[in-house]
Amino acid sequence: MLEIEGLIYISNVLLWLFLFSVFLYFVPFIAIFASSRFGDSKKFDYQQSRTYEPVVSIVVATYNEEKRIIQKLDDLTRQNYPHQKMKIIVVDSSLDSTRQLVRQWAIQHPSIDLVLIEEPTRMGLAHALNLGYGSATGDVVIKSDCDIMLERDAVRTIVSTFSDPRVGAVSGKQLLSNGSKVEGGYRKALDLKRTIESKFGAVFQFDPFCAFRKSLIEKISEKSVADDAEIAIKTRRKGFATLFEQKAIFFESTPRGAIKRLLQKQRRAQGHIIVAIQNRDALFRREFGSFGMVFFPITFAMLVVNPWLLIVMASSVVILYLLNLSVLGGLLGIVVIATAVSVYFTQTPSWLAGFLESQLALIIGWIRLIIYGREYKWTMSRE
């Protein structure tokens, strides 16, 4: 009798743990939509002038990019922005012919202000960006990865937001140049979240095409794995708005294979997790406005708490099933898992498949962080 009562007690504890974890997991998602629905009075209305044309520096960090560096530089010169007000800074640590190609291109385009910084050894992206940002001139600094192409008005559009002196950092919007349904679905969900955050000037997650007010840039950690998010949150803590500009469009391809995509995403997840934890003192701080009281806590929960809640939920169901404490609950858990696997591999609906992949990437990122530490040097995925 005591043994049966003990099993019933364990079953109830596991069941309530599962239900409580489910509730906590969905709290940040409910909170962000509620803030959009009921927070109109605190929205950030900013001015945007397309005639605003400050001097800008565009930083491109390269590593073994001989196959596309010329295409990248040509793409930048096609921008609808005065060339005399653009400075291109290439920071290279390649082992191939990337820097030789940059030098040749500079000779062929003498009207373009191009600076080539050569690293004798590869120190990681953050180190390269620090060199590039340190050499930047002008009011606005743009980060543009070598593997992305910009829409012709992208630079002008992203720079126009800085005509409002309250704006400190802006992320562009990615459009996929390949047909990855999973990544496309994930992007829709992420962009919706950032659109809501941007209404309050409180965006945390940035893309590889982004811009910062030069006077606000601080040196980033040499082992940073989310350099743009690190600068963005430092900017927001200083009281400046961080935005998502949907009309500043860039094109990027992502790996089609699930494994390569997960490896790429888990690394980015590591970076965002680290930055979130490092800035935990900003949680629920009134001096940071809606960012500190609402949007950063939401993002912190999604990055730091929710992956572990998923593990708790899955573990509770598995234990219940293995110990035969709740056959119905175990079977229900199996159905849920089977459905999730089916959605992911059929990529239908794409937004849910993308969301599932992002959650898996967060869990993998956490595990790799714990076992190996941060991965601040990486090999770019190519297909």
Residue pairs with C-beta under 8 A, 6 or more apart in sequence:
7 323
7 325
10 323
10 325
11 320
11 325
11 326
14 316
14 319
14 320
14 325
14 326
15 316
15 320
15 326
15 329
17 312
17 316
18 312
18 313
18 316
18 317
18 320
18 329
21 309
21 312
21 313
21 316
22 313
24 305
24 309
25 306
25 309
25 310
25 313
27 301
28 297
28 298
28 299
28 301
28 302
28 306
31 294
31 298
32 193
32 196
32 197
32 295
32 298
33 196
35 196
35 200
35 290
35 294
35 295
35 298
36 196
36 199
39 200
39 290
39 294
42 200
42 289
42 290
43 199
43 200
44 166
44 199
44 200
44 201
44 202
44 241
46 161
46 164
46 166
46 167
46 201
46 241
46 243
47 163
47 164
48 160
48 161
48 163
48 164
49 160
49 163
50 156
50 157
50 160
52 159
52 160
52 162
52 163
53 81
53 82
53 85
53 159
54 85
54 138
54 139
54 140
54 159
54 162
55 85
55 86
55 87
55 137
55 138
55 139
55 140
56 81
56 85
56 86
56 87
56 138
56 139
56 140
56 141
56 142
56 155
56 159
56 211
57 87
57 88
57 89
57 132
57 135
57 136
57 137
57 138
57 140
57 141
57 142
57 214
58 76
58 86
58 87
58 88
58 89
58 141
58 142
58 144
58 155
59 89
59 91
59 129
59 132
59 133
59 136
59 141
59 142
59 143
59 144
60 72
60 76
60 88
60 89
60 90
60 91
60 132
60 144
60 145
60 146
61 90
61 91
61 92
61 125
61 128
61 129
61 132
61 145
61 146
62 69
62 90
62 91
62 92
62 93
62 94
62 98
62 102
62 146
63 92
63 93
63 94
63 98
63 122
63 380
64 94
64 95
64 96
64 98
64 380
65 72
65 94
65 96
65 98
65 146
65 147
66 94
66 96
66 97
66 98
66 101
68 146
68 147
69 90
69 98
69 101
69 102
69 105
69 146
70 101
70 105
71 149
72 144
72 146
72 149
73 88
73 90
73 102
73 105
73 109
73 114
75 149
75 150
76 86
76 88
76 144
76 150
76 155
77 83
77 109
77 112
78 152
79 86
79 150
79 152
79 153
79 154
79 155
79 156
80 152
80 153
80 155
80 156
81 155
81 156
81 159
83 111
83 112
84 111
85 138
86 112
86 113
86 155
87 113
87 114
87 115
87 136
87 137
87 138
88 112
88 113
88 114
88 115
89 114
89 115
89 117
89 132
89 135
89 136
90 99
90 102
90 114
90 115
90 116
90 117
91 117
91 119
91 128
91 129
91 131
91 132
92 98
92 99
92 102
92 116
92 117
92 118
92 119
93 118
93 119
93 121
93 122
93 123
93 128
99 116
99 118
102 114
102 116
103 116
105 114
106 112
106 114
106 116
115 135
117 128
117 131
117 132
117 135
119 127
119 128
119 131
122 377
123 222
124 222
124 223
124 376
124 377
125 224
125 227
125 376
125 377
126 220
126 221
126 222
126 223
126 224
126 225
126 227
126 376
127 222
129 143
129 220
129 227
130 219
130 220
130 222
133 141
133 217
133 219
134 219
136 214
136 217
137 214
138 214
139 162
139 213
139 214
139 215
140 159
140 162
140 211
140 212
140 213
140 214
141 211
141 212
141 213
141 214
141 217
142 155
142 158
142 159
142 209
142 210
142 211
143 208
143 209
143 210
143 211
143 212
143 227
143 228
144 150
144 208
144 209
144 250
145 208
145 209
145 252
147 252
147 253
147 380
148 174
148 208
148 209
148 250
148 251
148 252
149 177
149 250
149 251
149 252
150 209
150 249
150 250
150 251
151 248
151 249
151 250
151 251
153 247
154 172
154 209
154 248
154 249
154 250
157 245
157 247
157 248
158 170
158 172
158 209
158 210
158 211
158 245
158 248
159 211
161 167
161 170
161 211
161 243
161 245
162 170
162 211
162 213
164 241
166 201
166 240
166 241
167 201
167 213
167 240
167 241
167 243
168 212
168 213
168 216
168 235
168 236
168 238
168 240
168 241
168 242
169 203
169 206
169 210
169 211
169 212
169 213
169 216
169 231
169 232
169 235
169 236
169 240
169 241
169 242
169 243
170 210
170 211
170 212
170 242
170 243
170 244
170 245
170 248
171 194
171 203
171 205
171 206
171 207
171 209
171 210
171 228
171 232
171 242
171 243
171 244
171 245
172 207
172 209
172 210
172 211
172 245
172 248
172 249
172 250
173 191
173 207
173 244
173 245
173 246
173 247
173 248
173 249
173 250
174 187
174 207
174 209
174 249
174 250
174 251
174 252
175 249
175 250
175 251
175 252
176 183
176 184
176 187
176 251
176 252
176 253
176 254
177 251
177 252
177 253
178 253
178 254
178 256
180 254
180 255
180 256
180 261
181 347
181 350
181 353
182 258
182 261
182 344
182 347
182 350
182 353
182 354
182 357
183 254
183 261
183 354
184 350
184 354
185 347
185 349
185 350
185 351
185 352
185 353
185 354
185 355
186 351
186 354
186 355
186 357
186 358
187 354
188 350
188 351
188 354
189 351
189 354
189 355
189 358
190 205
190 358
191 244
191 246
194 203
194 205
194 244
195 244
195 246
197 203
197 204
197 244
197 295
198 243
198 244
198 245
200 289
200 290
200 291
200 294
200 295
201 236
201 240
201 241
201 242
201 243
201 290
201 291
202 236
202 241
202 242
202 289
202 290
202 291
202 294
202 295
202 296
203 232
203 242
203 243
203 244
204 229
204 232
204 233
204 236
204 242
204 272
204 276
204 295
204 296
204 299
205 229
205 272
205 299
206 228
206 229
206 232
206 242
207 228
207 250
208 228
208 250
208 252
209 248
209 250
210 228
210 232
212 231
212 232
212 235
213 235
213 240
216 234
216 235
216 238
216 240
217 231
218 231
218 234
220 227
220 230
220 231
221 230
222 376
223 374
223 376
224 230
224 271
224 274
224 275
224 376
225 267
225 268
225 270
225 271
225 274
225 374
225 375
225 376
226 268
226 270
226 271
226 272
226 274
226 275
227 271
229 271
229 272
229 275
230 275
232 242
233 242
233 275
233 279
233 282
233 296
235 242
236 242
236 288
236 291
237 279
237 282
237 288
242 291
253 383
254 261
254 264
255 261
255 264
255 381
255 383
256 383
257 383
258 357
260 381
260 383
261 357
262 357
262 360
262 361
262 364
263 381
264 381
265 357
265 358
265 361
265 365
266 361
266 362
266 364
266 365
266 368
267 365
267 375
267 378
268 361
268 365
269 303
269 358
269 361
269 362
269 364
269 365
269 366
270 365
270 368
270 369
270 374
270 375
271 374
272 303
273 303
273 304
273 362
273 365
273 366
273 369
274 369
274 374
276 296
276 299
276 300
276 303
276 304
277 304
279 296
280 300
282 288
282 291
282 292
282 296
283 292
283 296
283 297
283 300
284 292
284 293
284 297
285 292
285 293
286 292
286 293
288 296
303 362
306 359
306 362
307 359
307 362
307 363
307 366
308 366
310 359
310 363
311 363
314 333
314 337
317 329
317 330
317 332
317 333
317 336
318 330
318 333
319 325
320 326
320 329
320 330
320 333
321 327
321 329
321 330
321 331
321 333
321 334
322 330
340 356
343 349
343 352
343 353
343 356
344 353
344 356
344 357
346 353
347 353
368 375
